[in-house]
Amino acid sequence: MLGFATGALCVWLVARQHIANWPVGIANNVFFIVLFTQAGLYADAGLQIVFIALAAYGWWSWTHGGGPGTAGALPVRRTTRTEWAVLAAAGAVTVLALTLLLDRATDSTVPFWDALTTGLSLAATYGQCRKLVESWWLWIAADLVYIPLYAYKGLHLTAVLYTGFLALCVAGLLGWRRSLAGPGPGSGTGPGARTAAEAAA
C-alpha cells in the first residue's frame, strides 16, 4: 500500500514537472526494494537502488542542468540520434547481462522479462532526468511488460498501479510534446510550478 501511494503520487508530480517527484520517488523505491525482494524479482529490486542514485541526479539536473539563460531550469527537449544510439546499446547490453545473471545465479522464474523491464526502466529514467520527451515511449513499453509480469507473480495491486502509470505516461507524452513549444507564464520547477502545457508521468 505504501508503494502504491507513493508511486501514484510520484507519477502525478512528474506529470506536472514538480520537483517534489524526486524525494517522493526515493521513498517509493525503498518500499519496492522490500516488495520485489520478497517476490523474487531480484533485478527489479536492484533496479530500485539504481533509481535512488538516478533520482539524486535528476533532482540536481532539473534544478541546475538547464544551462545559461534558463535560470537553472532544465527544458524539455527531443532525444538526439547519438543519445538514442547510446541508450539502445546500453539497454541491449544490460538486458543480456542481467538475463544471464538472473538465470544462472538466482531462482528467478522470469529472468528475461525481469531483465527487459530493468533495461527499459533505466533508459526511461535517464531520459526523465534529462527531460527527453521520448522517455515516455520507453516507460510505456516498460509498463506494457510490467503489468502482466506483476499479475503473473501475484502482485495484483502493483499491476493495477502500473496500469495507472501507463495512462499517466500517455498523458505525459502528450504534455511534454506541448512543452516543446516553449515555457509560458508561471513555468518553472519549484513547488506548484509547471510548464506551459505541463507534463505527465
C-alpha positions as CSV (number, residue, x, y, z in Angstrom):
1,M,0.0,0.0,0.0
2,L,2.9,2.4,0.8
3,G,4.4,1.6,-2.6
4,F,1.1,2.1,-4.3
5,A,0.5,5.5,-2.7
6,T,4.0,7.0,-3.1
7,G,4.2,5.6,-6.7
8,A,1.0,7.2,-7.8
9,L,1.9,10.5,-6.1
10,C,5.4,10.5,-7.7
11,V,4.0,9.9,-11.2
12,W,1.4,12.6,-10.7
13,L,4.1,15.0,-9.7
14,V,6.3,14.2,-12.7
15,A,3.2,14.8,-14.8
16,R,3.4,18.4,-13.7
17,Q,7.2,18.6,-13.8
18,H,7.1,19.2,-10.0
19,I,10.5,18.9,-8.3
20,A,9.0,17.1,-5.3
21,N,8.6,14.0,-7.5
22,W,12.2,13.1,-6.7
23,P,12.1,12.7,-2.9
24,V,8.7,11.0,-3.2
25,G,10.2,8.7,-5.8
26,I,13.1,7.8,-3.5
27,A,10.6,6.8,-0.8
28,N,8.8,4.7,-3.3
29,N,12.0,2.9,-4.3
30,V,12.7,1.9,-0.8
31,F,9.2,0.3,-0.4
32,F,9.6,-1.6,-3.7
33,I,13.0,-2.9,-2.7
34,V,11.3,-4.8,0.1
35,L,8.3,-5.9,-2.1
36,F,10.3,-7.1,-5.1
37,T,12.9,-9.0,-3.0
38,Q,10.1,-10.9,-1.3
39,A,8.5,-11.7,-4.7
40,G,11.8,-13.0,-6.2
41,L,12.1,-10.1,-8.7
42,Y,15.7,-9.5,-8.0
43,A,16.5,-7.3,-10.9
44,D,13.6,-5.1,-10.1
45,A,14.7,-4.9,-6.5
46,G,18.3,-4.0,-7.5
47,L,16.9,-1.5,-10.0
48,Q,15.4,0.5,-7.2
49,I,18.8,1.1,-5.8
50,V,19.9,2.5,-9.2
51,F,16.7,4.5,-9.3
52,I,17.6,6.2,-6.0
53,A,21.0,7.2,-7.5
54,L,19.3,8.5,-10.7
55,A,16.8,10.4,-8.6
56,A,19.6,12.3,-6.9
57,Y,21.0,13.1,-10.3
58,G,17.6,14.0,-11.7
59,W,16.8,16.2,-8.7
60,W,20.0,18.2,-9.4
61,S,19.6,18.1,-13.1
62,W,16.1,19.6,-13.0
63,T,17.2,22.5,-10.9
64,H,20.7,23.1,-12.2
65,G,21.0,21.4,-15.5
66,G,19.3,24.0,-17.8
67,G,22.5,25.9,-18.6
68,P,23.0,29.6,-19.3
69,G,19.9,31.7,-19.8
70,T,17.4,29.2,-18.3
71,A,17.5,30.3,-14.7
72,G,18.8,26.9,-13.8
73,A,15.7,25.1,-15.0
74,L,16.0,22.2,-17.4
75,P,13.8,22.5,-20.5
76,V,12.0,19.6,-22.2
77,R,13.7,18.6,-25.5
78,R,13.9,15.8,-28.0
79,T,16.3,12.9,-27.9
80,T,19.2,13.2,-30.3
81,R,20.3,10.4,-32.6
82,T,23.5,10.0,-30.6
83,E,21.6,9.6,-27.4
84,W,19.3,7.0,-29.0
85,A,22.3,5.0,-30.1
86,V,23.9,5.1,-26.7
87,L,20.6,4.2,-24.9
88,A,19.9,1.3,-27.3
89,A,23.4,-0.1,-27.0
90,A,23.5,0.3,-23.2
91,G,20.0,-1.2,-23.0
92,A,20.9,-4.3,-25.0
93,V,24.0,-5.0,-23.0
94,T,22.0,-4.5,-19.7
95,V,19.2,-6.9,-20.8
96,L,21.6,-9.6,-22.0
97,A,23.9,-9.4,-18.9
98,L,21.0,-9.4,-16.4
99,T,19.2,-12.2,-18.2
100,L,22.3,-14.4,-17.9
101,L,23.0,-13.4,-14.3
102,L,19.4,-14.0,-13.1
103,D,19.2,-17.3,-15.0
104,R,22.4,-18.7,-13.6
105,A,22.7,-17.1,-10.1
106,T,19.2,-16.7,-8.8
107,D,15.9,-18.7,-8.6
108,S,14.1,-16.2,-10.8
109,T,11.4,-17.8,-12.9
110,V,11.2,-14.8,-15.3
111,P,14.9,-13.8,-15.9
112,F,14.4,-12.3,-19.4
113,W,11.3,-10.3,-18.6
114,D,12.8,-9.1,-15.3
115,A,15.9,-8.0,-17.2
116,L,13.9,-6.4,-20.1
117,T,11.9,-4.2,-17.8
118,T,15.0,-3.3,-15.9
119,G,16.8,-2.2,-19.1
120,L,13.8,-0.2,-20.4
121,S,13.3,1.4,-17.0
122,L,16.9,2.5,-16.7
123,A,16.8,4.1,-20.1
124,A,13.5,5.8,-19.4
125,T,14.6,7.1,-16.0
126,Y,17.8,8.6,-17.6
127,G,15.6,10.3,-20.2
128,Q,13.3,11.6,-17.5
129,C,16.3,13.1,-15.6
130,R,17.3,15.0,-18.8
131,K,13.6,15.8,-19.7
132,L,13.8,13.9,-23.0
133,V,10.2,13.8,-24.4
134,E,10.7,10.3,-25.9
135,S,11.5,8.9,-22.5
136,W,7.7,8.4,-22.2
137,W,7.7,5.9,-25.0
138,L,10.2,3.9,-23.1
139,W,8.1,4.0,-20.0
140,I,5.0,3.0,-22.0
141,A,6.9,0.0,-23.4
142,A,8.1,-1.0,-19.9
143,D,4.6,-0.7,-18.4
144,L,3.2,-2.9,-21.1
145,V,5.5,-5.6,-19.9
146,Y,5.3,-4.8,-16.2
147,I,1.5,-5.2,-15.9
148,P,1.2,-8.8,-17.0
149,L,4.6,-9.7,-15.3
150,Y,3.4,-8.4,-11.9
151,A,0.0,-10.1,-12.4
152,Y,1.8,-13.4,-13.1
153,K,3.9,-13.0,-9.9
154,G,0.8,-12.4,-7.8
155,L,1.5,-8.7,-7.3
156,H,-2.0,-7.7,-8.3
157,L,-2.1,-4.3,-6.6
158,T,1.2,-3.4,-8.2
159,A,-0.2,-4.4,-11.6
160,V,-3.1,-2.1,-11.0
161,L,-0.7,0.7,-10.0
162,Y,1.3,0.2,-13.3
163,T,-1.9,0.3,-15.3
164,G,-2.4,3.8,-13.8
165,F,1.2,4.6,-14.6
166,L,0.6,3.6,-18.3
167,A,-2.3,6.0,-18.5
168,L,-0.2,8.8,-17.0
169,C,2.7,8.0,-19.3
170,V,0.4,8.6,-22.3
171,A,-0.7,11.9,-20.8
172,G,2.9,12.7,-20.0
173,L,4.0,12.1,-23.6
174,L,1.3,14.5,-24.9
175,G,2.0,17.1,-22.2
176,W,5.8,17.1,-22.8
177,R,5.3,17.4,-26.5
178,R,3.3,20.6,-25.9
179,S,6.0,21.8,-23.6
180,L,8.4,21.7,-26.6
181,A,6.7,24.9,-27.9
182,G,8.3,26.8,-25.1
183,P,7.5,27.9,-21.5
184,G,4.6,30.1,-20.7
185,P,3.9,32.4,-17.7
186,G,4.4,30.7,-14.4
187,S,6.6,27.9,-15.7
188,G,9.4,26.6,-13.5
189,T,10.5,23.8,-11.3
190,G,9.5,25.0,-7.8
191,P,6.5,23.8,-5.8
192,G,3.4,24.1,-7.8
193,A,5.3,25.1,-10.9
194,R,4.6,23.6,-14.3
195,T,5.5,24.2,-17.9
196,A,3.1,26.0,-20.3
197,A,1.3,22.8,-21.1
198,E,2.5,20.7,-18.2
199,A,3.7,17.1,-18.5
200,A,2.6,13.8,-17.2
201,A,4.4,10.9,-15.8
